[in-house]
Amino acid sequence: MAGIGFELRRLLKKESLFGIIRAYGYAGVIGSGPWVLSILCVMLIGVLSIGRVVPQTLVVQYLVSVTYLMAASLVVTGSLQLLFTRFISDRLFEKREKVVLPNLFGALMLTTLVSGLGGVILSAVVFRETFFYELIMVSTFVALSNIWVVVIFLSGMKSYRALLAVFAGGYGVVVLASLMLVSLGMVGLLGGFLIGQCALLFAMLFLVVRQYPGEKLVAFEFLSRKKSYYSLAATGLIFNLAIWADKLIFWLVPATSQQVIGPLRASIIYDLPIFLAYLSIIPGMSVFLVRMETDFVESYENFYSAVREGDTLEHIWLYKDRMVLNIKQGIYEIFKVQGLTVVLLFLAAGPLLDAIGISRLYIHLFRVDLIGIGVQVLLLAILNVAFYLDLRRSALFLTTLFLFINVSTSWMSIRLGPQYFGFGFALATTLTSLVGLMHLNRKLNGLEYETFMLQS
């Protein structure tokens, strides 16, 4: 995230209200990521398409199809995202920029092969829809999977305004293309979504190719056990499974879902409140990026530079204390800002649902989801610190715990009845965050010892 931290620090150094607002605004847009942007985009298409697509059930089928594409592509590429991120970071630290682009193309080839082959097999085995629907679904699945790989580089790029323009432009194309093709029904809507994702993918590739020159076309160095950490692959896969576990359970259980198109099912009672609640993470993610990628990163770099360069023990302790203080302040500010956001939305839930046109019967589940998603921002901050400190086993343990609790408590909430829906996800994020905080505190107490013991 060095590129983001560089830009945020530049904006904050201006010490003006406008500079601070811009810093938090940029952090909010990037921190909320494609997830929130895709929710807004798809919901906008669905709202604008109502009344223009006949029958109206096609709009629901479109929304469900896109949701499954997002979930499947994130889970499939989860094992590659963190592993590849660490590999690229290590190569940049070694000043080997020329290996970046070939390995990116290698990762994209692998992603295309796995997602394309998997999509074709699923299409042939479990789907019985029209040829064009299945073709567009497989193509979009491949495009999305590649986007999650390329997006790794965006955090390291310093052309910040260009990145914002690419994201805005890509999702703008999605909306325009979908509405232009709406007369073709669901295939037109999905086709518009595919066009927008392809535009976003190629625009990001253009930025990466321009930034990193390559010494050859394709390389698979990132798969080497000597240069990659496969525990990160497991962590990425498990984390994405954990995020989607509660949704998948509600989709697969017949009592809480219904068949929408082909084998795809949706939970009317569960899906809408939690996806709306995800929009509340923007303030927390803004604080998360600003604090973690400015104050914390600066003290983090000072600490490890002092260790590598043989500084005095007094200075090393000083830098460590500053880093720990920045972590505590960052987590406190995330808790404060996201907590305030949750409280405000909790109180305004009724009028907010009325304004959107959603029944107030969803208000209880919406409030529970707000709490769970608010705590998820805290969990992301804990995992982020763990990755910075190279606590790979800790990150793997926390994500596995998150998955186990989310699966077990979400399943139990269904058995207990509708009044308990959403508590599974909320308990999973809360309990995992508490365990993570205690574990992180213990690791920080002995950080200088473990750091010196790891030096060759």
C-alpha positions, 0 to 999 in steps of 0.5 A: 500500500506504499503508493496510497500512503505516499499520496495520503501523507502528501495531502495531510502535510498541507495541514489544511481542511481541504487537504484532510478532506481530500485525504479521507475522501481518496482513502474512502474510495480506495478503501471501500474498494470494488466491493462497494462500488459494485454494489452501488453500480449493480443496484443502480442498474437494477433500479433503472431497469425496473419497468424496462425489462419484461418480465420484471423477474429478469432483473432479479435474475440479473442481480443474483447472477452478478452476486454469484459471479462476484462471490465465486471470483473472489473465492477462486482468486483468494488463494492467489491474491495474498501470495502474489501480493507478497511476492511482488512486494518482495521483488520490489524491495529487491529492486527487481522491477523487471520481473513484475510484469512477466509474473503478472502475465503468468498469474493472469494466464493461470487465473484465466485457465483455472477460472475459464476451465472451472466456469465451462465445467460448471456451465456444462454440468449444473446449468441448463440455460441459454447458450448466450447466458452461459457464455456471458457468465463464464466470460464475466467470471474470467474477467472478474477473476483477472481483475482481482489479480490486477487490482493488487498493483493499484495500491502500489501505483502513485498515479492516484487520480488516474486510478480513481478515474479508471474505477469510476470510468469502468463502473460508469461503462457498466451502467451505460452499457447495461442500460443501452442493452436493456432491451435484450433482457437479462443477456443484455444486462449481463453483456453490459456488465461484462463490457464494463468489467473488460474496460476496467481490466484493460485500463488497469493493465494499461497503467501497470504495463506503463509503470513496470517494464518487463524483461520477458513476456511470461514468468511463473516465478511467483509459484516457487516455494523458495520465493512465495509463502503458501500459507498466505494462499491458504489465508486468502482462500479461507478469508474470502470463504469466511466473508461469504460463508453466512451468505452461502449458508442462507442461499443453500438452505431451502427454508431461507432461500428460493431458486432464482435461475438454474442452480442459483438461489437467493435469500430474500430475507437475508441478502438485501439488508446485509448488502445495504449494510456494507455501504456503511464501511466507507467511513471506517475504511477511510480512517483505516487507510489514513491512519494505517498507511501514514502514521503506522507505516512511517513508524513501522519503516523507522523500526525495521530500518533501525533493526536492519541498519544496526541502530542503538537499542534505545532508538529501536525501543523508541521506534517500537513504542511509537509503532505500537502507539500508532496501532492503538490510536489507529484502532481506536479511531476506527472503532470511534468513527465506525462506531459513530456511523453504526449508531447514526445508521442504527437510529435512522434505519427506519426512515432510511429503509422507507426512503429506499423503498424497503419494508421496515420488516428488515429493520432488525436484520439491517441493524444487526448487520450494521454491527457485524460489518462495523466490527469487520473493519476492525478485523481488517485493521488487525489482519493488516497489522499482522501482515505488515509484521509478517505474522503469517501464522497469526493471520491464518489462525484468525481467518480460520477462526473467523470461518469456523465461527461464521459457519457454525453460528450462521447455521445455528441462527437459522435453526433458532429462527428469523429473530436470530438471523444476522447474529451469526456473522456479527458474532463471528466478526466480534469474537474473531476481532477480540481474539485478534486484539489479544493475540496482537497485543501479546505479539507486540509485547515481544516484537523486538525479540522476535524481530532480532531472532528472525535476522540471519 
